[in-house]
Amino acid sequence: MKKLMFIAACLLSAMNMMAQAELSITDFEINAGANGQLIDVNLTNSVEITAIQFDLTLPEGITIDKLSNGTLRTKFNGARRGDVEEGEDHTLTKTQLSNGDYRFLYKSDTNLPILGNSGIVFQIYISAASTLAAGALTGTMKDILLVTPGAVEYKTASKTFNVTAATAINEIEISNEKPATIYDLKGNTVRKNATSTEGLNAGVYIINGAKVIVK
């Protein structure tokens, strides 16, 4: 009985933590062949968090860019990064695992909490293979660990995010000689006998059977 009560208490504590701190990656769109696109790693928290760790699985055909020394390419959000006299306090360790996933550890060497209560903590540069097929894809953040300044560790459930893969606009040929009908993602006709995408609202469309991002 005592064991069951202990397990229930642990579950309740984890659920409470998840309600107070949540890590996520913003859904994004990417063109086949795209390079150097940024994706956002967000933290929403009503309690202080000093460190986060997670493993990232990206859809096949999408990879994280690397610098010339082989380090995974990322970008800090200074507004959420603690500062000390010697400079920025929070550091980011990142590596690619043997199974192809990526592991990130964002922490403070002096136990300072991440600044603010919502928004981007850091960003990741990604690229897509030229052969990436258009369609809806899914990525996953897993083995998520959040740590408070009091060294209390909480593991939260895996989080998925949506990726819309599209064919680059320059790979779709429409012109006066080759007009096409443009559809939205619901199959509604947006423009008949179109000779260009000029004037369309930014979004994803279907042209000649391929998904195309118009910016």
C-alpha positions as CSV (number, residue, x, y, z in Angstrom):
1,M,0.0,0.0,0.0
2,K,2.8,2.4,0.9
3,K,4.6,1.6,-2.3
4,L,1.5,2.4,-4.3
5,M,1.1,5.7,-2.5
6,F,4.7,6.5,-3.2
7,I,4.3,5.8,-6.9
8,A,1.1,7.9,-7.0
9,A,2.9,10.8,-5.3
10,C,5.7,10.6,-7.9
11,L,3.3,10.6,-10.8
12,L,1.4,13.6,-9.3
13,S,4.7,15.5,-8.8
14,A,5.7,14.8,-12.4
15,M,2.3,15.9,-13.7
16,N,2.5,19.1,-11.6
17,M,6.0,19.8,-13.1
18,M,4.8,19.3,-16.6
19,A,2.0,21.9,-16.0
20,Q,4.7,24.3,-14.8
21,A,7.4,23.8,-17.3
22,E,7.2,22.6,-20.9
23,L,9.8,22.2,-23.6
24,S,8.8,22.2,-27.3
25,I,9.9,22.7,-30.9
26,T,7.8,25.0,-33.0
27,D,6.1,23.3,-36.0
28,F,7.9,24.4,-39.3
29,E,7.8,24.2,-43.0
30,I,10.9,23.4,-45.1
31,N,11.7,23.2,-48.9
32,A,13.6,20.3,-50.4
33,G,17.2,21.4,-50.8
34,A,16.9,24.2,-48.2
35,N,20.0,25.1,-46.2
36,G,20.6,26.9,-43.0
37,Q,17.0,27.1,-41.8
38,L,16.4,27.9,-38.1
39,I,14.0,25.9,-35.9
40,D,13.1,27.1,-32.4
41,V,13.5,25.2,-29.1
42,N,11.1,26.8,-26.6
43,L,10.7,26.7,-22.9
44,T,7.5,27.8,-21.1
45,N,7.9,27.8,-17.3
46,S,6.3,29.2,-14.2
47,V,9.0,27.6,-12.0
48,E,12.8,28.3,-12.3
49,I,14.7,25.9,-14.6
50,T,18.5,25.9,-14.7
51,A,19.1,23.1,-17.1
52,I,17.4,21.1,-19.9
53,Q,18.4,18.0,-21.7
54,F,16.6,16.1,-24.6
55,D,17.2,13.9,-27.5
56,L,16.0,15.0,-31.0
57,T,14.7,12.8,-33.8
58,L,14.3,14.6,-37.1
59,P,12.4,13.2,-40.1
60,E,14.5,11.3,-42.6
61,G,16.0,13.7,-45.1
62,I,16.4,16.6,-42.6
63,T,19.7,17.0,-40.8
64,I,21.4,19.5,-38.5
65,D,24.1,21.7,-40.1
66,K,27.6,21.4,-38.9
67,L,30.4,23.9,-38.6
68,S,33.8,23.3,-40.2
69,N,35.1,21.7,-37.0
70,G,32.1,19.2,-37.0
71,T,30.2,21.0,-34.2
72,L,26.4,21.1,-34.6
73,R,25.4,24.6,-35.6
74,T,23.1,26.4,-33.1
75,K,22.2,29.9,-32.0
76,F,21.5,31.2,-28.5
77,N,18.7,33.5,-27.5
78,G,20.5,36.1,-25.4
79,A,17.3,37.3,-23.8
80,R,17.0,34.0,-21.9
81,R,20.7,33.3,-21.3
82,G,22.1,34.3,-17.9
83,D,25.0,36.7,-17.8
84,V,27.9,36.8,-15.4
85,E,31.0,39.0,-15.3
86,E,33.0,36.5,-17.3
87,G,30.3,36.4,-20.0
88,E,27.4,34.2,-20.9
89,D,26.8,31.6,-18.1
90,H,24.6,29.1,-19.9
91,T,26.3,26.7,-22.2
92,L,25.0,24.2,-24.8
93,T,26.5,20.8,-25.4
94,K,25.3,19.0,-28.5
95,T,26.3,15.8,-30.2
96,Q,25.0,13.3,-32.7
97,L,24.3,9.8,-31.3
98,S,25.2,6.5,-32.9
99,N,21.5,6.0,-33.8
100,G,21.3,9.2,-35.8
101,D,19.5,11.2,-33.1
102,Y,20.9,14.4,-31.6
103,R,21.4,15.1,-27.9
104,F,21.3,18.6,-26.4
105,L,22.3,19.7,-22.9
106,Y,21.7,23.4,-22.0
107,K,22.9,24.2,-18.5
108,S,24.3,26.9,-16.2
109,D,27.8,26.3,-14.7
110,T,26.8,28.5,-11.7
111,N,23.3,27.1,-11.3
112,L,21.6,30.3,-12.6
113,P,18.0,29.8,-13.9
114,I,17.1,30.4,-17.5
115,L,15.8,33.9,-17.8
116,G,12.1,34.7,-18.5
117,N,9.1,32.5,-18.5
118,S,8.4,31.8,-22.2
119,G,10.0,31.8,-25.6
120,I,13.0,30.5,-27.5
121,V,16.0,29.2,-25.5
122,F,18.1,28.4,-28.5
123,Q,17.7,27.7,-32.2
124,I,19.1,24.9,-34.4
125,Y,20.2,25.3,-38.0
126,I,18.9,22.5,-40.3
127,S,19.0,21.5,-44.0
128,A,16.8,19.3,-46.1
129,A,18.0,16.9,-48.8
130,S,17.1,17.8,-52.4
131,T,15.3,14.4,-52.6
132,L,13.0,15.2,-49.6
133,A,9.5,14.2,-50.6
134,A,6.7,16.7,-50.1
135,G,4.2,15.9,-47.4
136,A,3.5,16.0,-43.7
137,L,6.3,14.7,-41.4
138,T,6.8,14.4,-37.7
139,G,9.8,15.0,-35.4
140,T,10.2,14.0,-31.8
141,M,11.8,15.4,-28.6
142,K,12.3,12.5,-26.1
143,D,14.1,11.7,-22.9
144,I,13.3,15.3,-21.8
145,L,14.9,16.3,-18.5
146,L,14.3,19.6,-16.7
147,V,16.3,20.6,-13.7
148,T,15.6,23.2,-11.1
149,P,18.2,25.4,-9.3
150,G,17.5,23.1,-6.3
151,A,18.8,20.1,-8.3
152,V,15.4,18.5,-8.5
153,E,15.2,16.6,-11.8
154,Y,12.0,16.0,-13.7
155,K,11.5,13.8,-16.7
156,T,8.6,14.8,-19.0
157,A,6.8,12.9,-21.7
158,S,8.1,12.9,-25.3
159,K,6.9,15.8,-27.5
160,T,6.2,15.6,-31.2
161,F,6.2,18.5,-33.7
162,N,4.9,18.8,-37.2
163,V,7.1,19.4,-40.3
164,T,5.6,20.4,-43.7
165,A,8.0,19.4,-46.5
166,A,7.4,21.1,-49.8
167,T,8.9,21.3,-53.2
168,A,10.9,24.5,-53.8
169,I,9.1,27.1,-55.9
170,N,11.9,27.2,-58.4
171,E,11.4,23.5,-59.1
172,I,7.8,24.1,-60.3
173,E,7.6,25.5,-63.8
174,I,4.5,27.5,-64.6
175,S,4.5,30.2,-67.3
176,N,2.4,31.6,-70.1
177,E,3.3,28.5,-72.0
178,K,2.7,26.2,-69.1
179,P,-0.2,27.5,-67.0
180,A,-1.4,25.4,-64.0
181,T,-4.3,25.3,-61.6
182,I,-3.2,26.2,-58.0
183,Y,-5.0,24.5,-55.1
184,D,-4.9,25.0,-51.3
185,L,-4.2,22.1,-49.0
186,K,-8.0,21.4,-48.7
187,G,-8.2,20.9,-52.5
188,N,-10.0,24.2,-53.2
189,T,-9.1,26.0,-56.4
190,V,-7.1,29.1,-55.6
191,R,-6.3,30.2,-59.2
192,K,-7.0,28.7,-62.6
193,N,-4.6,28.8,-65.6
194,A,-2.0,30.4,-63.4
195,T,1.2,31.6,-65.0
196,S,2.9,32.6,-61.8
197,T,2.5,32.6,-58.0
198,E,2.8,36.3,-57.7
199,G,0.2,37.9,-55.5
200,L,-0.6,34.7,-53.6
201,N,-0.7,34.8,-49.8
202,A,2.2,33.2,-48.1
203,G,1.5,29.5,-47.4
204,V,1.6,26.0,-48.8
205,Y,-0.2,25.2,-52.1
206,I,-0.5,22.3,-54.5
207,I,0.8,23.0,-58.0
208,N,1.1,20.2,-60.6
209,G,0.6,17.6,-57.9
210,A,3.4,18.9,-55.6
211,K,3.3,20.9,-52.4
212,V,4.9,24.3,-52.8
213,I,5.7,26.9,-50.2
214,V,5.0,30.5,-51.3
215,K,6.7,33.1,-49.0
